[in-house]
Amino acid sequence: MFHETIELIINGSDSNLNNRRCNKWSIFRNPQVILFSSDVVRAATFYESLGFTESFRVPNDGEPIHIDLVLDDYRIGIASVSSTRDDHSLAHVSHGQLVAVILWTDDTAAAFETVTSNGAKALVSPHEWLGRLLIAWIADPDGNPIQIVQNL
């Protein structure tokens, strides 16, 4: 069923597609990426240096276990590894690249230079991709990859 639904979406051959989308997927809203960190403040400070602003913190006073940050309409959260384990019984995955943050910009090369000169770890220098995008990669303090991208 899943593959049939995907094929119908790709080919657009389902006359009831819009109704099915509304009925099937309308239960979700406001998607967000959560990054797990051993140092929530350090990670949040890094994302603030990229232009994100803090919008939520728990607890309000003391060492936070979760901070949400917003840039335009894009929201990410930073959750402590210990809180994820202790409060939610979720085993932390400590290896592999399971998430990437994507940041659009008007000038990838300038943004890459700015953030790396301010201490962000460079992963891949700016390069053209698909003949229409300029992409670079950096890492946040926990090693999560961040793609900086612009339309050419």
N, C-alpha and C positions, 0 to 999 in steps of 0.2 A: 504494500500500500504506500509506503513512504516513497519508494522510487517512482511509482506511478504518479504520485502527487507532484514530485519534483519535476518529472518530465512534462506534466500538464502545465506547470508554472513556466518552465522554460519555453515550451512550444506555444503556450497560450491557447490551447485547443479546448479548454474547458469553459463552457458558457456560464457555468455557475461559479467560476473561480473567485470572483469578488465576494460572493456570498459565503463561499467556503472559507476564504481568508478571514472574513469578519467573524464568522461563527467559530472557527477553529483557533485563531491566534489572537483574538481581541482580549483575551484574559491578561495579557502582559502589557506593561507600559514602563517607561522610564528605565531603559536598560543601563547597566552600570558595570564597569570592570572593577574588581577588587584585587589589589596586589597585596601579597603577604610579605611582611617585613619583620626583621628582628629588632628594628629601630624605627618606629613609626614617625617620630619627630624628624629624624634625619631624612627619611624618604619624603615626608611632606615638605620639608624645607627645600629639597631638591626640586620638587615639582612646582613649588612657589617661584623658584628662580627661573622656571620656564614660562611663567605668566599665569599659572593657576592660582586661584584664591581659595582659602579655606572657607567651607560652607557649613561644616558640621564637625563636632568633636565630642568624644565620650572617653572619660568623664570630662566635664567642663574645666575642672581644676585637677592639677596633678598630672601624672604620666598618662598620656592618652593610649587607649587600646585600639582606637579607630578614629581616623580623620578622613572626611570627604573633601575633595577639591574640585573646583569647576573652572573650565576655560570655555568661553562662549556657552554652548548648550551641552558640552561634554563633561561628564562627571566621572571621576575615578575615586576609589576609596583605598585607603591604606589601612590594613588590619594587622594587628600584632600576631605573630606566629603563636605565642603562648595563649592569647585569648581565643584564637581559632581552635586550638587544641582543648583548652580548659573549659571554655564556655560553650563550644559547639560540638565537641568530640570529633572534630575533623582532623584527620592526620595530615600534617603538612608535607607537601611534596618538596623535597629539598634539592632536586636536580632536574635538569632539562629545561627547555624553553617552552613553557606552556601558555604564555601570554605575551603579547606585544602591544605597546601603546603606539598609536599613530597620531602624529601631529602635522597638520597641514600648515603651510607657510607660503609667503610670496617669494622668498629667497632662501632656498635650502642651503646654499653654500655659505651665506652670511650667518644664518641661524646655526649651522654646524660649527662655524668658526667661533661664534659667540659662546655657545654652551660648552664647547671643549676647552676654550681658553679660560672659562670659569670653573673648570674642574671635572666636567662630565667626561666619562671614559668613551673615547672614540672606538667604534666597532668597525664601521665601513665608511670610507670617505664618500662624498657626493659622487653619484654616477647616474647616467641616463638609463632608464628602463622603459621598455616597450615603445621607445621612440617618442614618448609624450610626457614622461615624468622624470623629475630629478629627485633621487632618493639618497639619503644618508642614514646611518644607524649609529646610535649612541647607547649607553647603558645607564640605568639609574643606579643608585648606590647598592641595590640588592642584586644587580646583574640582569634585571629585566630589560629586554631590548626595547628601544624606542626608535620608531622610524620617523624621520623628518622628510616631508615630501611636498613637492610643488608640481603644478602643471607647467609644462614647457610651452 
